[in-house]
Amino acid sequence: MPTHHPLYPVYLNLAKQRCLVVGGGHVAFRKIEGLLDCDARVVAVAPQFVHEIEELAIDNDDDLSLTYRQYNSNDIEGMALIISATGKPEIDNNVFEDAANAKIWINCADDPRYCSFILPAIARKGPITVAVSTEGNSPAIATWLRDSISLYLGEYLEELIQMVSRARAEIKLSGIPTESLDWRSLIENDLIQKLQSGDINGAQEALNSWLLSHGANCI
């Protein structure tokens, strides 16, 4: 049996970074959308593009440029990340080899052979990002799990994150280490139920009481 190498999960900051997408179909469209959502600067290369990509380029003219021709090796220069979404193994292989030689991270849509990283199925809710991966074995299962998890990402979680983030900042200002505090007890016993029921004031009072009990200032 081949050796299994677990993948190392990581979230990348691609804001203002140049990223290359090779391909002009609907799969490429989804990849371009995902990169633009992260404020990347995208260059797409293909002989032709579906109209959704062309419309996206009109709406994002500063962050998405389209090049109407076949891919060539010079296209990878200056790129932080590459995605190949052509559906043609011979092109994907060429892009992968160029990227590997240049030590640039590359993903090939639906073909783990030509990937140095895997794109997970992603659910977003405000500042929350949940990523699910089967390490390329079954994107359908990853998508199903993503959709199942996203059902639990209620509106109250955004308020919860903001409150706990402010509390963490107050504790740091008070010179108290944050790592050793029992955040889980605070969240599960004092905040979740109140926020789920819409009692923001009650949650804030509970949070202030918790801060005072740990020697920090109230928010």
C-alpha positions in Angstrom: 0.0 0.0 0.0 1.2 3.5 -0.7 2.4 5.5 2.3 -0.2 7.9 3.6 1.1 11.4 4.4 -1.3 13.5 6.4 -1.9 17.0 5.1 -1.0 20.1 7.1 -4.1 22.4 7.3 -3.4 26.1 7.0 -5.3 29.3 6.2 -3.4 31.6 3.7 -3.5 35.4 3.6 -3.7 36.1 -0.1 -4.8 39.7 0.1 -3.2 41.6 -2.8 -1.1 38.5 -3.7 -0.9 37.6 -7.4 -2.6 34.2 -8.1 -2.8 32.4 -11.4 -5.8 30.4 -12.6 -5.3 28.3 -15.7 -8.6 27.5 -17.4 -11.7 29.3 -18.5 -14.7 27.0 -17.6 -17.2 26.8 -14.8 -14.7 25.1 -12.5 -12.2 27.9 -13.1 -15.0 30.4 -12.4 -15.6 28.9 -8.9 -11.8 29.0 -8.2 -11.5 32.6 -9.3 -14.5 33.6 -7.1 -12.9 32.0 -4.1 -9.6 33.8 -4.7 -11.4 37.2 -5.2 -13.3 36.6 -2.0 -9.9 36.6 -0.2 -8.9 39.8 -1.9 -6.3 38.1 -4.2 -5.2 39.7 -7.5 -6.1 37.0 -10.0 -4.7 36.4 -13.5 -6.6 33.9 -15.6 -5.3 32.3 -18.7 -7.3 30.3 -21.3 -8.2 30.4 -25.0 -11.7 31.3 -24.1 -13.8 32.0 -20.9 -17.4 31.3 -19.9 -19.5 34.5 -19.7 -19.6 34.3 -15.9 -15.8 34.8 -15.7 -16.0 37.7 -18.2 -18.7 39.3 -16.1 -16.6 38.8 -13.0 -13.7 40.5 -14.8 -15.9 43.5 -15.5 -17.1 43.8 -11.9 -13.5 43.3 -10.6 -11.4 45.0 -13.2 -8.7 46.0 -10.7 -8.3 42.4 -9.3 -9.0 40.1 -12.2 -7.3 40.1 -15.6 -8.1 37.7 -18.4 -5.5 36.5 -20.9 -7.0 34.9 -24.0 -4.5 32.3 -25.1 -3.0 28.9 -24.2 -0.9 28.6 -21.0 2.8 29.0 -21.3 5.6 28.5 -18.7 6.2 32.3 -18.3 2.7 32.7 -16.8 3.8 31.5 -13.4 6.3 34.2 -12.9 5.6 36.3 -9.8 2.7 34.2 -8.7 2.1 33.4 -5.0 -0.4 30.5 -5.8 -1.5 28.6 -8.9 -4.7 26.7 -9.7 -5.1 24.7 -12.8 -8.7 24.0 -13.8 -8.5 23.0 -17.5 -9.7 19.4 -17.2 -6.9 18.4 -19.6 -4.3 16.2 -17.9 -1.5 17.1 -20.3 -1.9 20.8 -19.5 -2.4 20.2 -15.8 0.8 18.2 -15.8 2.7 21.0 -17.5 1.4 23.6 -15.1 2.3 21.3 -12.1 5.8 20.7 -13.3 6.4 24.4 -13.9 5.0 25.3 -10.5 7.0 22.5 -8.7 10.2 23.6 -10.3 9.6 27.2 -9.3 8.5 26.1 -5.8 5.1 27.7 -6.1 2.1 26.1 -4.4 -0.3 24.6 -7.0 -3.7 22.9 -6.9 -5.2 21.0 -9.9 -9.0 20.8 -9.7 -10.1 17.2 -9.2 -6.7 15.6 -9.8 -4.6 15.1 -6.6 -1.7 13.9 -8.8 -0.9 17.5 -9.8 -1.5 19.1 -6.4 1.0 20.4 -3.8 -2.1 21.5 -1.7 -5.7 20.5 -1.5 -8.6 22.9 -1.6 -11.1 22.0 1.1 -14.9 22.5 1.1 -15.5 25.8 2.8 -18.4 27.3 4.8 -18.2 31.0 5.9 -20.3 32.9 8.4 -18.9 36.3 9.1 -15.4 35.8 10.6 -16.0 32.1 10.9 -14.4 29.8 8.3 -14.9 26.1 8.4 -12.8 24.0 6.0 -13.4 20.3 5.4 -11.1 18.0 3.5 -10.9 14.3 2.7 -7.4 14.9 1.4 -8.6 14.6 -2.1 -10.2 11.2 -1.7 -13.9 12.4 -2.0 -14.8 16.0 -2.6 -18.4 15.0 -2.5 -18.2 13.8 1.1 -16.2 16.9 2.0 -19.0 19.0 0.5 -21.7 17.0 2.4 -19.9 17.5 5.7 -19.4 21.2 5.0 -23.1 21.7 4.3 -24.0 19.7 7.4 -21.7 21.8 9.6 -22.9 25.0 8.1 -26.4 24.4 9.5 -25.0 25.1 13.0 -23.3 28.4 12.1 -26.0 30.6 13.5 -26.1 34.4 13.6 -25.3 34.4 17.3 -21.8 33.1 16.6 -20.7 36.4 15.0 -21.8 38.2 18.2 -20.1 35.6 20.3 -16.8 36.0 18.4 -16.9 39.8 18.8 -17.6 39.6 22.5 -14.9 37.0 23.2 -12.4 38.9 21.0 -13.0 42.1 23.0 -12.7 40.2 26.3 -9.4 38.7 25.2 -8.1 42.2 24.4 -9.1 43.5 27.8 -7.4 40.6 29.5 -4.2 41.3 27.6 -4.3 45.0 28.5 -4.6 43.9 32.1 -1.4 41.9 31.8 -3.1 38.6 32.4 -2.1 35.6 30.2 -5.0 34.4 28.1 -3.9 30.9 27.3 -4.6 29.4 30.7 -8.1 30.8 31.2 -11.2 28.5 31.0 -12.7 30.0 27.9 -14.7 26.9 27.1 -16.6 27.1 30.4 -17.3 30.8 29.8 -18.7 30.1 26.3 -20.7 27.0 27.1 -22.1 28.0 30.5 -22.5 31.8 30.3 -22.7 33.0 26.7 -24.1 30.5 24.2 -27.6 30.1 25.6 -28.1 33.8 26.2 -27.0 34.7 22.7 -29.0 32.0 21.1 -32.1 33.4 22.8 -31.2 36.9 21.8 -30.3 38.1 25.3 -27.2 40.1 24.3 -27.3 42.3 27.4 -27.5 39.2 29.6 -24.5 37.7 27.8 -22.6 41.0 28.2 -23.3 41.1 31.9 -22.1 37.5 32.3 -19.0 38.3 30.4 -18.3 41.4 32.5 -18.7 39.3 35.7 -16.3 36.8 34.3 -13.8 39.5 33.5 -14.0 40.9 37.0 -13.5 37.5 38.5 -10.3 37.2 36.6 -9.0 40.6 37.6 -9.6 42.3 34.2 -11.5 45.4 33.4 -15.0 45.3 32.1 -15.6 46.1 28.4 
